[in-house]
Amino acid sequence: MAAEVSFSVESPGGPRTMSLAYERAGAGEPLLLLHGIGHHRQAWDPVFGILAAEYDVTAVDLPGFGESPALPEGLAYDISTVVSVLGALCEALEIERPHVAGNSLGGLLALELGREKLVRSVTALSPAGFWTPGERRYAFNTLLAMRHGARLLPLPLIERLSRNAAGRAALTSTIYAHPGRRSPEAVVAETLALREATGFEQTLAAGRDVLFSDDVPGLAVTVAWGARDRILLRRQGIRAKHAVPEARLVRLPGCGHVPMNDDPALVSRVVLDTCRRAPAATA
């Protein structure tokens, strides 16, 4: 069940109160799950229970996505601001230095949290920020087209399309290698999340100049890429390995851009293996 937490964050105009929606389950060391742009925390549903069997897992709706409201006035949707917000979230929930796993935008945020030494380990699934200018334009245009399509479709048509495999493919084949495996209810919910995301355009605009080029030393880091990723092409994983040379680079066969639904067992194993590699001294 979703919960909501409110906390204070700093802005150029002084402290602002904001809220984030999240889901939390399990026990053990903390593990924070971050979704991608236009998605919501339910992207992690296929692996949430598996991870919660060993960890205290929190999946969060990022600001302006899912059930989380937009950022307060005066706060930008840039990486440093969102990382600060996530730090404030962890403090409000009494989560001390979690492991973190993120997908796409969430993967970029996870790496930045690792660079800031705010987490115990990092699993980045198809993280943003390792593109060339041409690859970035292609990815952004694809995301904008998905957003435009979701906003054009009336809800009854979305619901009708979701009831069969071909319709689910029409709605979600850009992000999943096996869209037919996604449930009709999940496809409807994530299509609505994409079209209703209040932070979409601002987040996309903030990403136009983003390149992740810093190392993340001293942490267990895994960068994993879906072999059938159609948004962030898998060759970007090689650049990620050059930027973070101590990271483990993992190929996810048969997986698309959001791999958690394409192969939950494989993705769970990758995340759990990374968490277990974290030095005991950082726990």
Order of alpha helices (4+ residues) and beta strands (2+ residues): beta-beta-beta-alpha-beta-alpha-beta-alpha-beta-alpha-alpha-alpha-alpha-alpha-beta-alpha-beta-alpha-alpha
